[in-house]
Amino acid sequence: MRRALSAERRAKRIGLGIAAMLLGATTVTAFARRSAQNALRASPLTIARLQYDGGGDWYANPSSLPNLLAAIRERTSLDVDKVEARVRIMDDKLWDYPFLHVNGHGNIRFSDEEVVRLREYLTRGGFLHVSDNYGIDSSFRREIKRVFPDRELVDVPLTHPIYHIVYDFPKGLPKIHEHDGKPARGFGIFIGDRLAVFYDWSCDLGNGWEDYEVYHDPPPLHEAALRMGVNLFVYAVTSRPVP
């Protein structure tokens, strides 16, 4: 309990200091700068669920993002909305969201125009989180290779801030659902020193954020998933771009 309280106090300090820190940085992303300005105006942030083509159920886990947004709102001083956004890559409002979330069980396919736009979004400071619900691995890897043909998905080091920025995960991602019984792994794509894409594999964070009645996950697993989600969001709105 002592560690959890300490982590939540740290989260609130991050939230309260985010505007001053970001507005004073010379290498801050456009997304992070907008997030800081929004915080000063008391305009809420939110998570954008990415609607993609290809036949996959991009709308899966309907209670996951509202629950994560509630956790961010309760545990940090970041002014986040209660409602998720839904966006396509070619929408003009894409640039309003610092955090894109992808999940599902089926195929993902981007058009050539979407590949270029998503690369620009991520290169300019956006953050993409993909949660494999057991079924999108092969298509996601295929499509992200089109977005970044010269960059590889690599294991994110356990020392990376994504595992420590608010809550400590010294062993990496929590294992929420079994799937094939393989250990959970956090893959990423880096642009310079900044983690721009985070892919939770054999973990299923999205399922872990769902209402208890959906999967009946033990409370410690639900809590671990929410804590990791808080880390992801805080990192997304505070991370720096390519120098």
Backbone as CSV, one residue per row, in Angstrom:
resi,resn,N_x,N_y,N_z,CA_x,CA_y,CA_z,C_x,C_y,C_z
1,MET,0.837,-1.208,0.000,0.000,0.000,0.000,0.869,1.253,0.000
2,ARG,1.987,1.213,0.748,2.861,2.380,0.812,3.404,2.723,-0.561
3,ARG,3.821,1.683,-1.338,4.349,1.941,-2.661,3.277,2.502,-3.588
4,ALA,2.060,1.962,-3.513,0.980,2.431,-4.371,0.673,3.900,-4.099
5,LEU,0.618,4.292,-2.832,0.341,5.680,-2.498,1.450,6.590,-2.990
6,SER,2.689,6.117,-2.852,3.808,6.907,-3.323,3.724,7.106,-4.827
7,ALA,3.354,6.056,-5.549,3.239,6.152,-6.997,2.150,7.133,-7.390
8,GLU,1.028,7.120,-6.689,-0.053,8.035,-7.037,0.318,9.479,-6.721
9,ARG,1.066,9.704,-5.643,1.537,11.064,-5.367,2.489,11.522,-6.462
10,ARG,3.335,10.583,-6.919,4.254,10.927,-7.993,3.483,11.262,-9.268
11,ALA,2.419,10.515,-9.541,1.602,10.779,-10.716,0.979,12.165,-10.643
12,LYS,0.502,12.555,-9.478,-0.108,13.873,-9.347,0.930,14.974,-9.527
13,ARG,2.143,14.730,-9.053,3.197,15.724,-9.266,3.496,15.860,-10.754
14,ILE,3.526,14.713,-11.456,3.756,14.766,-12.897,2.665,15.572,-13.574
15,GLY,1.417,15.318,-13.199,0.302,16.039,-13.805,0.371,17.526,-13.540
16,LEU,0.659,17.915,-12.309,0.701,19.326,-11.958,1.857,20.041,-12.620
17,GLY,2.960,19.334,-12.834,4.136,19.988,-13.401,4.239,19.901,-14.898
18,ILE,3.298,19.228,-15.534,3.456,18.938,-16.952,3.454,20.203,-17.812
19,ALA,2.578,21.145,-17.520,2.490,22.331,-18.360,3.771,23.153,-18.303
20,ALA,4.243,23.420,-17.108,5.461,24.220,-16.979,6.648,23.511,-17.610
21,MET,6.737,22.208,-17.408,7.869,21.463,-17.939,7.853,21.484,-19.457
22,LEU,6.688,21.210,-20.061,6.624,21.101,-21.501,6.722,22.446,-22.192
23,LEU,6.064,23.455,-21.650,6.100,24.756,-22.294,7.489,25.376,-22.231
24,GLY,8.303,24.924,-21.292,9.649,25.444,-21.188,10.666,24.665,-21.978
25,ALA,10.262,23.530,-22.588,11.212,22.699,-23.317,11.330,23.176,-24.755
26,THR,12.529,23.167,-25.281,12.743,23.633,-26.646,12.546,22.524,-27.660
27,THR,12.592,21.253,-27.230,12.467,20.142,-28.168,11.161,19.400,-27.987
28,VAL,10.183,20.040,-27.389,8.926,19.372,-27.087,8.141,19.098,-28.356
29,THR,7.377,18.005,-28.378,6.561,17.689,-29.535,5.379,18.632,-29.628
30,ALA,4.831,18.752,-30.813,3.621,19.555,-30.991,2.484,19.003,-30.154
31,PHE,2.427,17.678,-30.028,1.368,17.052,-29.251,1.532,17.349,-27.770
32,ALA,2.762,17.232,-27.288,2.997,17.496,-25.873,2.771,18.962,-25.550
33,ARG,3.187,19.857,-26.451,2.963,21.285,-26.220,1.466,21.586,-26.169
34,ARG,0.707,20.979,-27.087,-0.737,21.184,-27.070,-1.341,20.626,-25.790
35,SER,-0.810,19.485,-25.321,-1.304,18.898,-24.079,-1.079,19.849,-22.910
36,ALA,0.098,20.476,-22.882,0.389,21.415,-21.815,-0.531,22.629,-21.891
37,GLN,-0.727,23.142,-23.108,-1.610,24.292,-23.266,-3.048,23.942,-22.881
38,ASN,-3.469,22.734,-23.233,-4.800,22.291,-22.844,-4.932,22.221,-21.334
39,ALA,-3.863,21.752,-20.677,-3.906,21.661,-19.219,-4.095,23.045,-18.600
40,LEU,-3.422,24.057,-19.184,-3.559,25.402,-18.665,-4.963,25.951,-18.901
41,ARG,-5.602,25.535,-19.997,-6.953,25.995,-20.304,-8.017,25.105,-19.678
42,ALA,-7.587,24.071,-18.971,-8.508,23.101,-18.375,-9.313,22.371,-19.445
43,SER,-8.720,22.205,-20.644,-9.367,21.437,-21.693,-8.913,19.988,-21.573
44,PRO,-9.839,19.028,-21.581,-9.456,17.643,-21.316,-8.717,16.976,-22.468
45,LEU,-7.808,16.100,-22.131,-7.166,15.193,-23.065,-8.022,13.935,-23.152
46,THR,-7.738,13.115,-24.139,-8.377,11.807,-24.165,-7.526,10.845,-24.964
47,ILE,-7.936,9.592,-24.984,-7.304,8.548,-25.787,-8.149,8.360,-27.038
48,ALA,-7.492,8.236,-28.176,-8.206,8.032,-29.433,-8.072,6.573,-29.863
49,ARG,-9.219,5.914,-30.004,-9.240,4.555,-30.529,-9.154,4.643,-32.056
50,LEU,-8.204,3.930,-32.643,-8.000,4.003,-34.084,-8.936,3.043,-34.810
51,GLN,-9.728,3.603,-35.713,-10.605,2.789,-36.560,-9.848,2.459,-37.840
52,TYR,-9.592,1.173,-38.065,-8.796,0.747,-39.204,-9.617,-0.181,-40.100
53,ASP,-9.168,-0.340,-41.335,-9.807,-1.244,-42.283,-9.104,-2.601,-42.258
54,GLY,-9.676,-3.547,-43.015,-9.087,-4.880,-43.097,-9.968,-5.967,-42.524
55,GLY,-10.998,-5.571,-41.775,-11.925,-6.560,-41.241,-11.780,-6.859,-39.771
56,GLY,-10.744,-6.342,-39.128,-10.559,-6.598,-37.703,-11.530,-5.809,-36.848
57,ASP,-11.778,-6.312,-35.637,-12.731,-5.657,-34.734,-12.034,-4.579,-33.916
58,TRP,-11.813,-3.441,-34.568,-11.136,-2.304,-33.934,-11.897,-1.794,-32.718
59,TYR,-13.173,-2.105,-32.634,-14.063,-1.637,-31.574,-14.084,-2.572,-30.370
60,ALA,-13.239,-3.589,-30.349,-13.240,-4.568,-29.254,-12.937,-3.899,-27.914
61,ASN,-13.281,-4.588,-26.835,-13.035,-4.105,-25.468,-13.690,-2.738,-25.220
62,PRO,-14.995,-2.635,-25.345,-15.647,-1.323,-25.249,-15.509,-0.636,-23.902
63,SER,-15.334,-1.386,-22.811,-15.215,-0.733,-21.502,-13.776,-0.416,-21.126
64,SER,-12.828,-0.819,-21.965,-11.413,-0.708,-21.581,-10.943,0.739,-21.475
65,LEU,-11.161,1.541,-22.495,-10.639,2.906,-22.482,-11.365,3.811,-21.496
66,PRO,-12.690,3.700,-21.351,-13.324,4.479,-20.278,-12.758,4.155,-18.901
67,ASN,-12.461,2.890,-18.649,-11.882,2.521,-17.354,-10.469,3.070,-17.196
68,LEU,-9.686,3.018,-18.262,-8.329,3.562,-18.182,-8.371,5.075,-18.003
69,LEU,-9.229,5.759,-18.742,-9.344,7.205,-18.582,-9.760,7.571,-17.157
70,ALA,-10.647,6.775,-16.567,-11.046,7.025,-15.182,-9.863,6.878,-14.245
71,ALA,-9.024,5.870,-14.483,-7.844,5.668,-13.637,-6.869,6.829,-13.783
72,ILE,-6.653,7.297,-15.001,-5.753,8.430,-15.217,-6.291,9.670,-14.516
73,ARG,-7.594,9.881,-14.632,-8.221,11.048,-14.028,-8.142,11.006,-12.505
74,GLU,-8.313,9.820,-11.921,-8.323,9.677,-10.466,-6.918,9.674,-9.869
75,ARG,-5.938,9.193,-10.616,-4.614,8.963,-10.034,-3.580,10.001,-10.420
76,THR,-3.902,10.858,-11.371,-2.983,11.921,-11.760,-3.747,13.239,-11.769
77,SER,-3.031,14.308,-12.028,-3.673,15.620,-12.173,-3.878,15.982,-13.632
78,LEU,-3.677,15.027,-14.538,-3.950,15.272,-15.943,-5.456,15.365,-16.153
79,ASP,-5.880,16.375,-16.885,-7.302,16.616,-17.109,-7.750,15.814,-18.323
80,VAL,-8.136,14.577,-18.099,-8.555,13.722,-19.204,-10.069,13.574,-19.218
81,ASP,-10.590,13.405,-20.402,-12.030,13.269,-20.582,-12.492,11.895,-20.095
82,LYS,-13.779,11.773,-19.861,-14.361,10.487,-19.484,-14.614,9.613,-20.704
83,VAL,-14.615,10.231,-21.867,-15.022,9.541,-23.089,-13.840,9.422,-24.042
84,GLU,-13.652,8.248,-24.595,-12.624,8.050,-25.612,-13.030,8.739,-26.901
85,ALA,-12.043,9.052,-27.733,-12.309,9.526,-29.089,-12.175,8.347,-30.041
86,ARG,-12.746,8.497,-31.214,-12.585,7.502,-32.265,-12.152,8.239,-33.519
87,VAL,-11.108,7.735,-34.156,-10.511,8.498,-35.239,-9.949,7.556,-36.296
88,ARG,-9.993,8.007,-37.534,-9.302,7.349,-38.631,-8.010,8.106,-38.928
89,ILE,-7.065,7.416,-39.521,-5.761,8.034,-39.762,-5.875,9.274,-40.633
90,MET,-6.790,9.286,-41.593,-6.892,10.415,-42.509,-7.755,11.551,-41.976
91,ASP,-8.338,11.402,-40.801,-9.141,12.477,-40.220,-8.266,13.666,-39.837
92,ASP,-8.763,14.874,-40.064,-8.019,16.072,-39.667,-7.782,16.117,-38.160
93,LYS,-8.713,15.592,-37.393,-8.594,15.656,-35.936,-7.560,14.685,-35.373
94,LEU,-6.940,13.864,-36.230,-5.878,12.966,-35.763,-4.835,13.729,-34.958
95,TRP,-4.497,14.945,-35.417,-3.420,15.708,-34.795,-3.781,16.206,-33.402
96,ASP,-5.041,16.111,-33.016,-5.461,16.569,-31.699,-5.147,15.568,-30.591
97,TYR,-4.770,14.356,-30.963,-4.636,13.289,-29.967,-3.187,12.835,-29.834
98,PRO,-2.630,12.904,-28.631,-1.249,12.462,-28.427,-1.111,10.948,-28.298
99,PHE,-2.253,10.238,-28.140,-2.226,8.808,-27.826,-3.258,8.100,-28.697
100,LEU,-2.776,7.229,-29.593,-3.647,6.372,-30.388,-3.599,4.959,-29.827
101,HIS,-4.767,4.335,-29.725,-4.861,2.973,-29.200,-5.458,2.067,-30.267
102,VAL,-4.820,0.899,-30.452,-5.285,-0.096,-31.412,-5.443,-1.424,-30.696
103,ASN,-6.563,-2.088,-30.945,-6.721,-3.456,-30.460,-7.608,-4.216,-31.434
104,GLY,-7.864,-5.482,-31.148,-8.696,-6.298,-32.010,-8.146,-7.701,-32.156
105,HIS,-8.887,-8.524,-32.896,-8.529,-9.934,-33.063,-8.279,-10.304,-34.523
106,GLY,-8.554,-9.393,-35.443,-8.478,-9.749,-36.856,-7.476,-8.926,-37.638
107,ASN,-7.737,-8.794,-38.912,-6.793,-8.185,-39.829,-6.782,-6.664,-39.735
108,ILE,-5.593,-6.080,-39.848,-5.401,-4.637,-39.960,-4.813,-4.360,-41.334
109,ARG,-5.355,-3.362,-42.016,-4.751,-2.961,-43.290,-4.847,-1.450,-43.441
110,PHE,-3.696,-0.837,-43.780,-3.637,0.588,-44.037,-3.505,0.832,-45.537
111,SER,-4.132,1.880,-46.012,-3.920,2.296,-47.400,-2.541,2.933,-47.513
112,ASP,-2.096,3.142,-48.741,-0.802,3.795,-48.940,-0.808,5.191,-48.325
113,GLU,-1.925,5.904,-48.465,-2.025,7.250,-47.897,-1.980,7.194,-46.364
114,GLU,-2.620,6.194,-45.784,-2.606,6.054,-44.327,-1.217,5.722,-43.814
115,VAL,-0.478,4.937,-44.551,0.900,4.611,-44.159,1.724,5.884,-44.040
116,VAL,1.616,6.759,-45.040,2.378,8.012,-45.030,1.917,8.903,-43.877
117,ARG,0.602,8.982,-43.661,0.058,9.861,-42.618,0.436,9.361,-41.233
118,LEU,0.365,8.046,-41.016,0.718,7.516,-39.715,2.200,7.714,-39.434
119,ARG,3.029,7.557,-40.438,4.471,7.814,-40.253,4.696,9.266,-39.847
120,GLU,3.987,10.189,-40.505,4.136,11.598,-40.162,3.657,11.870,-38.739
121,TYR,2.513,11.303,-38.381,1.971,11.479,-37.026,2.980,11.028,-35.974
122,LEU,3.563,9.863,-36.174,4.496,9.323,-35.190,5.821,10.082,-35.201
123,THR,6.282,10.457,-36.354,7.548,11.188,-36.450,7.429,12.574,-35.824
124,ARG,6.254,13.169,-35.911,6.033,14.496,-35.348,5.735,14.474,-33.849
125,GLY,5.713,13.298,-33.253,5.577,13.239,-31.801,4.413,12.433,-31.284
126,GLY,3.591,11.862,-32.158,2.477,11.044,-31.701,2.938,9.728,-31.111
127,PHE,2.037,9.078,-30.392,2.332,7.815,-29.721,1.258,6.807,-30.102
128,LEU,1.680,5.606,-30.491,0.768,4.535,-30.858,0.937,3.363,-29.901
129,HIS,-0.166,2.977,-29.266,-0.177,1.777,-28.421,-1.042,0.722,-29.091
130,VAL,-0.480,-0.456,-29.273,-1.198,-1.579,-29.874,-1.248,-2.702,-28.853
131,SER,-2.460,-3.203,-28.605,-2.651,-4.316,-27.673,-3.190,-5.508,-28.447
132,ASP,-2.392,-6.564,-28.520,-2.788,-7.749,-29.274,-3.826,-8.540,-28.487
133,ASN,-5.044,-8.534,-28.986,-6.117,-9.293,-28.344,-6.116,-10.753,-28.760
134,TYR,-5.024,-11.187,-29.329,-4.877,-12.566,-29.788,-5.473,-12.715,-31.183
135,GLY,-4.724,-12.212,-32.155,-5.189,-12.352,-33.522,-4.694,-11.299,-34.489
136,ILE,-4.128,-10.201,-33.988,-3.696,-9.134,-34.905,-2.180,-9.112,-35.114
137,ASP,-1.475,-10.035,-34.508,-0.011,-9.965,-34.519,0.567,-9.920,-35.927
138,SER,0.197,-10.855,-36.766,0.821,-10.928,-38.091,0.469,-9.716,-38.945
139,SER,-0.790,-9.277,-38.902,-1.169,-8.134,-39.738,-0.581,-6.835,-39.198
140,PHE,-0.512,-6.682,-37.880,0.095,-5.471,-37.345,1.572,-5.395,-37.713
141,ARG,2.269,-6.503,-37.556,3.701,-6.493,-37.910,3.899,-6.171,-39.394
142,ARG,3.032,-6.698,-40.233,3.121,-6.407,-41.671,2.909,-4.929,-41.948
143,GLU,1.872,-4.335,-41.315,1.535,-2.949,-41.601,2.525,-1.965,-40.986
144,ILE,3.000,-2.254,-39.781,3.948,-1.320,-39.160,5.280,-1.345,-39.903
145,LYS,5.570,-2.469,-40.579,6.780,-2.530,-41.403,6.634,-1.643,-42.623
146,ARG,5.420,-1.483,-43.111,5.176,-0.542,-44.209,5.336,0.896,-43.723
147,VAL,4.931,1.159,-42.490,5.048,2.508,-41.937,6.508,2.863,-41.704
148,PHE,7.262,1.910,-41.142,8.680,2.140,-40.852,9.508,0.991,-41.423
149,PRO,9.734,0.988,-42.727,10.511,-0.110,-43.326,11.951,-0.162,-42.841
150,ASP,12.440,0.953,-42.300,13.838,1.013,-41.866,13.989,0.903,-40.350
151,ARG,12.898,0.604,-39.643,12.965,0.481,-38.188,12.329,-0.841,-37.773
152,GLU,12.894,-1.450,-36.734,12.419,-2.745,-36.279,11.651,-2.617,-34.965
153,LEU,10.701,-3.518,-34.778,10.105,-3.700,-33.458,11.128,-4.403,-32.582
154,VAL,11.470,-3.787,-31.482,12.490,-4.351,-30.591,11.920,-4.447,-29.181
155,ASP,12.509,-5.295,-28.378,12.118,-5.370,-26.976,12.454,-4.055,-26.286
156,VAL,11.486,-3.475,-25.602,11.727,-2.244,-24.858,12.468,-2.604,-23.580
157,PRO,13.632,-2.013,-23.337,14.425,-2.377,-22.149,13.641,-2.173,-20.860
158,LEU,13.889,-3.042,-19.903,13.175,-2.966,-18.634,13.524,-1.707,-17.856
159,THR,14.590,-1.044,-18.243,14.981,0.210,-17.595,14.268,1.423,-18.192
160,HIS,13.505,1.220,-19.253,12.864,2.348,-19.929,11.814,2.993,-19.030
161,PRO,11.637,4.320,-19.138,10.639,5.014,-18.305,9.221,4.477,-18.440
162,ILE,8.887,3.853,-19.556,7.531,3.338,-19.731,7.154,2.375,-18.614
163,TYR,8.175,1.733,-18.027,7.933,0.774,-16.938,8.104,1.388,-15.549
164,HIS,8.393,2.677,-15.474,8.716,3.263,-14.169,8.186,4.685,-13.967
165,ILE,7.630,5.320,-14.986,7.354,6.753,-14.914,6.392,7.105,-13.788
166,VAL,5.434,6.249,-13.492,4.534,6.436,-12.349,4.595,5.213,-11.451
167,TYR,4.255,4.063,-12.008,4.309,2.801,-11.267,5.505,1.986,-11.745
168,ASP,6.111,1.266,-10.837,7.284,0.462,-11.153,6.873,-0.934,-11.621
169,PHE,7.403,-1.320,-12.778,7.248,-2.676,-13.315,8.649,-3.203,-13.634
170,PRO,9.410,-3.582,-12.609,10.802,-3.987,-12.831,10.951,-5.217,-13.705
171,LYS,9.904,-6.022,-13.798,9.958,-7.225,-14.639,9.240,-7.027,-15.967
172,GLY,8.829,-5.812,-16.254,8.160,-5.545,-17.516,6.659,-5.729,-17.426
173,LEU,6.049,-5.979,-18.568,4.594,-6.052,-18.665,3.989,-7.125,-17.764
174,PRO,2.856,-6.822,-17.155,2.136,-7.864,-16.422,1.481,-8.829,-17.412
175,LYS,1.368,-10.075,-17.013,0.732,-11.088,-17.854,-0.741,-11.152,-17.472
176,ILE,-1.615,-10.625,-18.346,-3.033,-10.547,-18.018,-3.767,-11.822,-18.442
177,HIS,-3.647,-12.213,-19.711,-4.305,-13.426,-20.202,-3.287,-14.382,-20.804
178,GLU,-3.574,-15.649,-20.748,-2.594,-16.680,-21.088,-2.291,-16.767,-22.580
179,HIS,-3.322,-16.790,-23.418,-3.110,-16.993,-24.853,-2.332,-18.290,-25.075
180,ASP,-1.140,-18.220,-25.617,-0.347,-19.434,-25.845,0.556,-19.769,-24.670
181,GLY,0.383,-19.070,-23.569,1.209,-19.342,-22.405,2.601,-18.751,-22.476
182,LYS,2.868,-17.942,-23.491,4.193,-17.342,-23.623,4.296,-16.109,-22.740
183,PRO,5.500,-15.747,-22.332,5.650,-14.571,-21.465,5.241,-13.294,-22.181
184,ALA,4.695,-12.358,-21.417,4.336,-11.063,-21.978,5.602,-10.314,-22.390
185,ARG,5.510,-9.624,-23.524,6.656,-8.853,-24.003,6.187,-7.495,-24.502
186,GLY,6.980,-6.496,-24.237,6.709,-5.154,-24.715,7.654,-4.804,-25.845
187,PHE,7.136,-4.722,-27.055,7.933,-4.349,-28.213,7.722,-2.868,-28.516
188,GLY,8.707,-2.278,-29.136,8.581,-0.868,-29.458,9.346,-0.474,-30.694
189,ILE,9.010,0.696,-31.203,9.784,1.343,-32.258,10.219,2.691,-31.727
190,PHE,11.495,2.944,-31.810,12.075,4.184,-31.319,12.360,5.125,-32.482
191,ILE,12.106,6.397,-32.253,12.526,7.451,-33.169,13.498,8.305,-32.376
192,GLY,14.765,8.152,-32.662,15.778,8.721,-31.780,15.698,8.001,-30.445
193,ASP,15.647,8.773,-29.371,15.525,8.191,-28.033,14.079,8.022,-27.595
194,ARG,13.154,8.523,-28.382,11.751,8.499,-27.988,11.062,7.229,-28.452
195,LEU,10.332,6.616,-27.551,9.516,5.460,-27.882,8.226,5.960,-28.522
196,ALA,8.031,5.665,-29.808,6.878,6.170,-30.546,5.771,5.132,-30.691
197,VAL,6.133,3.855,-30.682,5.175,2.756,-30.805,5.437,1.774,-29.684
198,PHE,4.376,1.400,-28.972,4.501,0.369,-27.940,3.473,-0.718,-28.218
199,TYR,3.954,-1.953,-28.299,3.124,-3.103,-28.659,3.165,-4.118,-27.532
200,ASP,2.034,-4.286,-26.825,2.017,-5.313,-25.788,1.556,-6.631,-26.408
201,TRP,2.429,-7.613,-26.329,2.240,-8.916,-26.983,2.172,-10.016,-25.936
202,SER,1.230,-10.926,-26.120,1.015,-12.029,-25.170,0.785,-11.489,-23.765
203,CYS,0.085,-10.383,-23.705,-0.154,-9.677,-22.447,-1.628,-9.335,-22.313
204,ASP,-2.149,-8.596,-23.311,-3.557,-8.228,-23.378,-3.957,-7.175,-22.358
205,LEU,-3.237,-6.048,-22.377,-3.596,-4.947,-21.493,-5.037,-4.500,-21.727
206,GLY,-5.456,-4.456,-22.991,-6.807,-4.007,-23.293,-7.869,-4.829,-22.589
207,ASN,-7.689,-6.148,-22.562,-8.622,-6.991,-21.823,-8.552,-6.707,-20.332
208,GLY,-7.350,-6.433,-19.848,-7.178,-6.169,-18.423,-7.857,-4.901,-17.954
209,TRP,-8.091,-3.952,-18.879,-8.781,-2.711,-18.510,-10.296,-2.867,-18.498
210,GLU,-10.802,-3.961,-19.050,-12.250,-4.155,-19.173,-12.931,-4.270,-17.807
211,ASP,-14.254,-4.056,-17.803,-15.048,-4.260,-16.593,-14.855,-5.675,-16.060
212,TYR,-14.931,-5.817,-14.746,-14.720,-7.120,-14.110,-15.648,-8.185,-14.680
213,GLU,-16.884,-7.834,-14.984,-17.875,-8.811,-15.427,-17.536,-9.438,-16.772
214,VAL,-16.631,-8.832,-17.524,-16.319,-9.339,-18.865,-15.447,-10.589,-18.790
215,TYR,-14.348,-10.522,-18.044,-13.413,-11.644,-17.990,-13.213,-12.206,-16.587
216,HIS,-13.738,-11.512,-15.581,-13.578,-11.948,-14.193,-12.102,-12.106,-13.816
217,ASP,-11.281,-11.182,-14.308,-9.871,-11.204,-13.925,-9.735,-10.901,-12.442
218,PRO,-8.780,-11.534,-11.760,-8.552,-11.207,-10.356,-8.220,-9.726,-10.190
219,PRO,-8.666,-9.106,-9.107,-8.394,-7.673,-8.907,-6.935,-7.287,-9.061
220,PRO,-5.958,-8.095,-8.594,-4.562,-7.681,-8.781,-4.165,-7.554,-10.259
221,LEU,-4.715,-8.411,-11.123,-4.396,-8.310,-12.547,-5.037,-7.063,-13.164
222,HIS,-6.273,-6.803,-12.803,-6.952,-5.599,-13.289,-6.186,-4.346,-12.856
223,GLU,-5.753,-4.346,-11.608,-5.000,-3.205,-11.093,-3.669,-3.059,-11.813
224,ALA,-2.974,-4.172,-12.038,-1.686,-4.110,-12.737,-1.859,-3.571,-14.150
225,ALA,-2.926,-3.999,-14.834,-3.176,-3.514,-16.186,-3.437,-2.009,-16.190
226,LEU,-4.247,-1.532,-15.244,-4.528,-0.099,-15.169,-3.261,0.697,-14.865
227,ARG,-2.448,0.194,-13.960,-1.209,0.909,-13.632,-0.299,1.027,-14.854
228,MET,-0.200,-0.070,-15.617,0.632,-0.012,-16.814,0.039,0.959,-17.820
229,GLY,-1.280,1.003,-17.919,-1.926,1.959,-18.811,-1.668,3.395,-18.410
230,VAL,-1.694,3.676,-17.122,-1.364,5.019,-16.631,0.053,5.386,-17.058
231,ASN,0.987,4.451,-16.903,2.360,4.703,-17.335,2.421,5.052,-18.819
232,LEU,1.708,4.272,-19.639,1.731,4.507,-21.075,1.250,5.912,-21.422
233,PHE,0.139,6.324,-20.817,-0.439,7.620,-21.150,0.450,8.762,-20.672
234,VAL,0.945,8.659,-19.459,1.817,9.722,-18.941,3.070,9.847,-19.798
235,TYR,3.634,8.704,-20.203,4.805,8.770,-21.077,4.442,9.429,-22.411
236,ALA,3.300,9.063,-22.961,2.906,9.596,-24.263,2.818,11.106,-24.274
237,VAL,2.293,11.701,-23.186,2.099,13.151,-23.184,3.316,13.910,-22.648
238,THR,4.333,13.208,-22.187,5.515,13.892,-21.685,6.784,13.545,-22.450
239,SER,6.722,12.606,-23.363,7.943,12.176,-24.069,8.397,13.220,-25.074
240,ARG,9.675,13.225,-25.329,10.266,14.204,-26.238,10.380,13.622,-27.637
241,PRO,10.426,14.492,-28.642,10.546,14.037,-30.030,11.988,13.743,-30.414
242,VAL,12.169,13.366,-31.652,13.514,13.209,-32.194,14.213,14.554,-32.111
243,PRO,15.453,14.579,-31.605,16.193,15.861,-31.511,16.346,16.512,-32.881
